Each structure stands twice: as structure tokens, then as C-alpha cells.
Amino acid sequence: MKKPVVSVVMGSKSDLDLAKNCASVLEEFGVGYELRVLSAHRSPKATASFAQKAGRRKIKVIIAIAGGAAHLAGVIAGQTVLPVIGVPVKTTVLKGIDSYLSTLQMPGGVAVATMSIGKAGAKNAAILAVQILGISDARLKKKIAQYKKRLAQGVLASSLTI
């Protein structure tokens, strides 16, 4: 396994399916990652310690997946200079709108890139992480360009002529 440069952090083990969506994309691009469970509310000291030490461990991007109050991404972003990407989890009561707003509404100075709710958001978080890494990694930059070209070709191939 490649040395992790992306950390995918879940607020709960129940978020593992979304974390696996991130992981499969990162694997597709050959990016090393780690999966962790940390909670902004149930393990705040461990979460802060993780965020503060991530850069020293050569992590370059953090993806935070959380539902409900969904403060995980913001708590991590407040403790690190690394880019943090938040993925809101769909909830039963408010369908993930609560998670989305909690992840999205950061105070000025605490930046969190917020993706859409659920599986598409998890996939896009991994894509964004690869794009961020591609800024300084020519191999990844080329791979993401090829990926985008394949997306475009797939759309054009399925177009109907009217």
C-alpha cells in the first residue's frame, strides 16, 4: 500500500460506505490514503491532535465525512493548515440538509470545501483531493486530465442526434 497522503476521516463507523467511495477513487488514481474514525463531539481531543499532527505525518489533504451536526470538517480545519474537504452524510430526519449546512457554514478564516450530500459528494471529494495533489504532481495532473477527457467522451458517445 502506498504511503497515505490523503486522510479520509469519518465521524462514525456507519459512514464507512461513503469512505469506501472516496477510497475507490483514490485507488483508481494510485493515491495513498488512510481511513479513520474520529468525532468532533465524542473524541474532540483526539480529533484536534489528529488535525494538528497530520501535516507532520505527510498527509496533504483531509476528507471529513460527517452527518447530523457535522462539525468534523470545521473542527479539523480549525486545527490544521491542510486543505479540508467536507462530505455531508444523508440523515433520516432532514435528508442531509442538516449535515450540509453544518459543513458549509464555516466562519470566515476556517475554509472547508463542501461537497454535495452522499455518494456523489464522497466521489467528488476524492476527485478534488486528486486535483489538489496534481498541482505539484505531474503524474496525477496527467491522470486527472485523462479522467476528465474520458468523462467528456462518455457524454458525447451517449448523445442522441435530433
Sine and cosine of phi, psi and omega as CSV:
sin_phi,cos_phi,sin_psi,cos_psi,sin_omega,cos_omega
0.00,0.00,0.65,-0.76,0.02,-1.00
-0.93,0.36,0.48,-0.88,0.07,-1.00
-0.88,0.48,0.74,-0.67,-0.05,-1.00
-0.93,0.37,0.73,-0.69,0.14,-0.99
-0.87,-0.50,-0.21,0.98,0.09,-1.00
-0.86,-0.50,0.74,-0.67,0.08,-1.00
-0.94,-0.34,0.84,-0.54,0.06,-1.00
-0.97,-0.23,0.92,-0.38,-0.09,-1.00
-0.93,-0.36,0.77,-0.63,0.03,-1.00
-0.95,-0.32,0.59,-0.81,0.07,-1.00
-0.96,0.28,-0.33,0.94,-0.03,-1.00
-0.39,-0.92,0.46,-0.89,0.04,-1.00
-0.88,0.47,-0.38,0.92,0.02,-1.00
-0.92,0.39,-0.21,0.98,0.03,-1.00
-1.00,0.00,0.16,0.99,-0.10,-1.00
-0.87,0.50,-0.60,0.80,0.00,-1.00
-0.87,0.50,-0.65,0.76,0.04,-1.00
-0.93,0.37,-0.63,0.77,0.04,-1.00
-0.88,0.47,-0.59,0.80,0.04,-1.00
-0.91,0.42,-0.55,0.83,0.09,-1.00
-0.88,0.48,-0.70,0.72,0.07,-1.00
-0.88,0.48,-0.74,0.67,-0.07,-1.00
-0.86,0.51,-0.67,0.75,-0.04,-1.00
-0.91,0.41,-0.59,0.81,0.05,-1.00
-0.93,0.36,-0.71,0.71,0.01,-1.00
-0.87,0.48,-0.63,0.77,0.05,-1.00
-0.90,0.44,-0.66,0.75,0.02,-1.00
-0.83,0.55,-0.59,0.81,-0.02,-1.00
-1.00,-0.07,0.00,1.00,0.02,-1.00
0.95,0.31,0.51,0.86,-0.02,-1.00
-0.99,-0.15,0.79,-0.61,0.05,-1.00
-0.95,0.32,0.64,-0.77,-0.04,-1.00
-0.56,-0.83,0.23,-0.97,0.12,-0.99
-0.73,-0.68,0.45,-0.89,0.07,-1.00
-0.91,-0.41,0.72,-0.69,0.00,-1.00
-0.66,-0.76,0.46,-0.89,0.15,-0.99
-0.92,-0.40,0.87,-0.50,0.05,-1.00
-0.60,-0.80,0.49,-0.87,-0.02,-1.00
-0.81,-0.59,0.73,-0.69,0.06,-1.00
-0.90,0.44,-0.48,0.88,-0.09,-1.00
-0.97,-0.25,-0.63,0.78,-0.07,-1.00
-1.00,0.00,-0.38,0.92,0.05,-1.00
-0.67,-0.75,0.85,0.52,-0.10,-0.99
-0.89,0.45,-0.60,0.80,0.00,-1.00
-0.92,0.38,-0.69,0.73,0.02,-1.00
-0.91,0.42,-0.61,0.79,0.02,-1.00
-0.91,0.41,-0.71,0.70,0.03,-1.00
-0.89,0.45,-0.69,0.73,0.01,-1.00
-0.88,0.47,-0.70,0.71,0.05,-1.00
-0.83,0.56,-0.77,0.64,-0.06,-1.00
-0.89,0.47,-0.67,0.75,-0.03,-1.00
-0.93,0.37,-0.50,0.86,-0.07,-1.00
-0.99,-0.15,-0.16,0.99,-0.10,-0.99
-0.84,0.54,-0.71,0.71,-0.01,-1.00
-0.88,0.47,-0.63,0.78,0.03,-1.00
-0.91,0.41,-0.43,0.90,0.04,-1.00
-1.00,0.03,0.14,0.99,0.04,-1.00
0.96,0.29,0.31,0.95,0.17,-0.99
-0.94,0.33,0.65,-0.76,-0.03,-1.00
-0.92,-0.40,-0.42,0.91,0.00,-1.00
-0.60,-0.80,0.62,-0.78,0.05,-1.00
-0.88,-0.48,0.76,-0.65,0.12,-0.99
-0.95,-0.32,0.83,-0.55,-0.04,-1.00
-0.91,-0.42,0.86,-0.51,-0.04,-1.00
-0.94,-0.34,0.85,-0.52,-0.02,-1.00
-0.42,-0.91,0.45,-0.89,0.01,-1.00
-0.86,-0.51,0.10,-1.00,0.02,-1.00
0.91,0.41,-0.85,-0.53,0.02,-1.00
-0.88,0.47,-0.50,0.87,0.18,-0.98
0.74,0.67,0.77,0.64,0.01,-1.00
-1.00,0.00,-0.03,1.00,-0.11,-0.99
-0.84,0.55,-0.78,0.63,-0.03,-1.00
-0.87,0.50,-0.69,0.72,-0.02,-1.00
-0.92,0.38,-0.65,0.76,0.04,-1.00
-0.90,0.45,-0.68,0.73,0.03,-1.00
-0.91,0.41,-0.72,0.69,-0.02,-1.00
-0.87,0.50,-0.51,0.86,0.01,-1.00
-0.96,0.28,-0.19,0.98,-0.07,-1.00
-0.89,-0.45,0.09,1.00,-0.05,-1.00
-0.57,-0.82,0.34,-0.94,0.12,-0.99
-0.99,-0.15,-0.01,1.00,0.01,-1.00
-0.96,0.27,0.46,-0.89,0.10,-1.00
-0.91,0.41,0.69,-0.72,0.01,-1.00
-0.86,-0.51,0.76,-0.65,0.02,-1.00
-0.90,-0.43,0.84,-0.55,-0.02,-1.00
-0.99,-0.15,0.67,-0.74,0.07,-1.00
-0.86,-0.51,0.94,-0.34,0.04,-1.00
-0.96,0.27,0.62,-0.79,-0.01,-1.00
-0.99,-0.13,0.66,-0.75,0.08,-1.00
-0.92,0.39,0.77,-0.64,0.00,-1.00
-0.94,-0.34,0.27,-0.96,-0.05,-1.00
-0.97,0.23,-0.60,0.80,-0.09,-1.00
-0.98,0.20,-0.77,0.63,-0.08,-1.00
-0.93,-0.38,0.25,0.97,0.08,-1.00
0.87,0.50,0.35,0.94,0.05,-1.00
0.99,-0.12,-0.11,0.99,0.03,-1.00
-0.88,0.47,-0.60,0.80,0.05,-1.00
-0.88,0.48,-0.72,0.69,0.02,-1.00
-0.89,0.45,-0.69,0.73,-0.02,-1.00
-0.87,0.49,-0.78,0.63,-0.03,-1.00
-0.91,0.42,-0.61,0.79,0.02,-1.00
-0.91,0.42,-0.59,0.80,0.00,-1.00
-0.98,0.22,-0.61,0.79,-0.10,-0.99
-0.96,0.27,-0.64,0.76,-0.19,-0.98
-1.00,-0.01,0.96,0.26,0.04,-1.00
-1.00,-0.03,0.54,-0.84,0.08,-1.00
-0.94,0.35,0.40,-0.92,0.03,-1.00
-0.80,0.60,0.73,-0.69,0.01,-1.00
0.99,-0.14,-0.19,0.98,0.04,-1.00
-0.88,-0.48,1.00,0.01,-0.11,-0.99
-1.00,0.10,0.77,-0.64,0.13,-0.99
-0.72,-0.70,0.84,-0.55,0.11,-0.99
-0.98,0.21,0.89,-0.45,-0.10,-1.00
-0.98,-0.22,0.81,-0.58,0.02,-1.00
-1.00,-0.04,0.04,-1.00,0.05,-1.00
-0.96,0.28,0.22,-0.98,-0.05,-1.00
-0.95,0.31,0.72,-0.70,0.19,-0.98
1.00,0.07,-0.50,-0.86,-0.15,-0.99
-0.87,0.50,-0.71,0.71,0.01,-1.00
-0.88,0.47,-0.63,0.77,0.03,-1.00
-0.90,0.44,-0.64,0.77,0.02,-1.00
-0.90,0.43,-0.69,0.73,0.04,-1.00
-0.89,0.45,-0.72,0.69,-0.02,-1.00
-0.91,0.41,-0.52,0.86,0.07,-1.00
-0.89,0.47,-0.67,0.74,0.03,-1.00
-0.92,0.39,-0.65,0.76,0.05,-1.00
-0.87,0.49,-0.72,0.69,0.01,-1.00
-0.88,0.47,-0.64,0.77,0.05,-1.00
-0.87,0.50,-0.68,0.73,0.03,-1.00
-0.90,0.43,-0.65,0.76,0.03,-1.00
-0.89,0.45,-0.66,0.76,0.05,-1.00
-0.89,0.46,-0.72,0.69,0.02,-1.00
-0.90,0.43,-0.53,0.85,-0.01,-1.00
-0.92,0.40,-0.28,0.96,0.05,-1.00
-0.86,0.51,-0.60,0.80,-0.04,-1.00
-0.89,-0.45,0.20,0.98,-0.02,-1.00
-0.72,-0.69,0.97,-0.23,-0.07,-1.00
-0.86,0.50,-0.58,0.82,0.01,-1.00
-0.88,0.47,-0.72,0.69,0.01,-1.00
-0.93,0.36,-0.61,0.80,0.03,-1.00
-0.86,0.51,-0.68,0.73,0.02,-1.00
-0.91,0.40,-0.67,0.74,0.01,-1.00
-0.90,0.44,-0.65,0.76,-0.01,-1.00
-0.94,0.35,-0.56,0.83,0.06,-1.00
-0.90,0.43,-0.68,0.74,0.03,-1.00
-0.90,0.43,-0.64,0.77,0.03,-1.00
-0.87,0.50,-0.74,0.68,-0.01,-1.00
-0.90,0.43,-0.60,0.80,0.05,-1.00
-0.90,0.44,-0.68,0.74,0.04,-1.00
-0.89,0.45,-0.63,0.78,0.06,-1.00
-0.86,0.51,-0.73,0.68,-0.01,-1.00
-0.89,0.45,-0.69,0.73,0.00,-1.00
-0.89,0.46,-0.61,0.79,0.02,-1.00
-0.90,0.44,-0.64,0.77,0.04,-1.00
-0.92,0.40,-0.73,0.68,-0.02,-1.00
-0.91,0.42,-0.58,0.81,0.01,-1.00
-0.93,0.37,-0.45,0.89,-0.02,-1.00
-0.99,-0.10,0.04,1.00,0.01,-1.00
-0.94,0.35,0.57,-0.82,0.07,-1.00
-0.98,-0.22,0.63,-0.78,0.07,-1.00
-1.00,-0.01,0.77,-0.64,-0.02,-1.00
-0.93,-0.36,0.00,0.00,0.00,0.00
